[in-house]
């Protein structure tokens, strides 16, 4: 009897260890580039800071990501490139320049940045293996987003982009 309980306990522990890290993993279909990521964890991280960031957004009539000719209409072959560009924007110009007196928010943003950096590294591998080509559509949509971003004052643009991170995450979720 003790042996069967021990075996059941070990089996349960192994199952939990194998299952737990993959819970929430999503496979993103980005043309011929396929990567896995935990979008639920990233979304939870954003949810924790959403109200703090959106309270700083004074430009409610301006949209960076929604003004783009619908990201949802992006052809699968161009999704990898568009996402690569957007992640670079967020990592190099948004997360790095966001300012807040709230240390909890800054720690959460650092965690979000690390999660997106992991995705960017996977996209870089796809690009290196010629699975993430940039077509005219991706380049044009990114240029529109960047143009809208650069039209704003730097800190206003950073707050706006960070406040719209949920739009990017939702788009990524739809590529699964």
N, C-alpha and C positions, 0 to 999 in steps of 0.2 A: 504494500500500500504506500509506504514511504517512497519507494522507488518511482511509482507512477506519479506521485505528487511532485517529486523532484523533476522528473522528466517533463511534466506539464509546465512546471514553473520555468524551466530552462527554455522550453519551446516558446512559451509566452514572451519571455524576455527577448529572445532572438527575434521573434516576429515584431515585437514593439520597436526594437532597435533598427530593424530593416525597414519597417513601414514608416516610422515617425519622420525621418529626414525627408522622405519623398512625399509626405502629405502636403498638399498644396502646390506641388511642382506642376508647372504647365509647360507644354511643348509649344514653342512659338514657331509657326510656319512662315518663314520670311523668304519666299521664293525657294531657291534650292538650299538655303541656309536654314537649318533646324537647330534650335537651342532649347534647353530646359532651364527654367527659373522658377522661383517661388514668388509669384505675383501676389499671392495673398499676404505674405509677410511684408512685402513692399507697400501694399495698399494699407495694411494695418499701421505701418510706420507713418505713412502720410496722414492717415486719419487722426493720429495722435497730435499732429501739429497743424492740421487744417485750419482750425478756428483761430489760432494764434497768427498764422500767416495771412489768412484772409481778412482779419481785422485790420491789418496794415495796408490792405489794398484800397487805395482811394480812387482808382481809375476803373470803376465798375462798368463803364460803357466801352472799355477797350478789351479786346480779346486777341491773344496772340495765336493760339492754336485753332480756335474756331473760325477765325477769319481766313484761314488757309482754305484753298479749294479742297474741301473735305478730305481729311486724312483717310477716312473710311473708304474712299473711292480709289485709293492708291492700289495700283496693280501689284499682285503678289511679288513679281520680279523686282519691284522697286522698294518694297517694304524694308528690306535689310538696309539698304543705303540710307533711306530716310530715317530709320531708327538710329543708325550709326551717327548721322549728323546731329540728330536731336539729343542723343546722349552726350555727345561732345559739347553741345551748347550748354546743357544742364551741368555737366561736370566742370567745364572750364570757365563758364561765365555766370552761372546761377548759384550753385552751391558754394563756390569759392568766395563769392562777393555778398552773400546774404549776411546781414547784420541783425543781431537781436541781443537784448540784454538778458534774455532767458536762456540759461545754460542747458536746461532740459531740451528746449527746442533745438539748440545748436547740436547737442549730442544726437538727437533723432535725425537731424539733417545729415550729419556725418554718417550715420548708419545707412540712410537712404542712398547717399552718394556711393558708399562702398558696395551696396547691392547693385546699383546701376553700373558701377565700374566693372563688376563681374560680368554683367551682360555685355558690356562694351568689349571686354577682352574676348568673349566668345564670338562676337561679331567680327573682331579683328582677325580671328582665325579663319572665319568664313571668307573674309575679304582676301586674305593671303592665299586661300585655296580656290580663288576665282569663283566663289559661290555668292558673292555680294557685290555685284556690279552696280554702278550708278548710272541710271538712265536719265533722260531729260526730265521725265516726270518728277522723279525724286529730287533732282537738283533744283527744279523750278519751285516745288512746294517748300523745300527747305529755304530757298532764297526769300520766298514770301514771308515765312515765319521770322527769319533773321532780320529782314527789313522792318517788320512791325516791331520787333524787339529793339532794334537800334533807333527807332523813331522816338522811343521813350527815354526819359532821364534814366541814367544807369540803375539807381536803386529802385526806382519805380518798375523798371523792366524786370529786375531780379525778383521782386515781390510778386509781380504779375505772373511771371513764368512759374515760380514756385507754387503759387496759388492754383495754377492750371495743371499741375502735375497729374491730378486725377484724370484729366482728359487723355494725357499720354498713356497712363496706365490702363485706362479703359480701351484705348485703341490697341494696345499690346495684348490685352485680354481677348479682343476680338480676332486676333491673328492666330489663335490656338486652333 
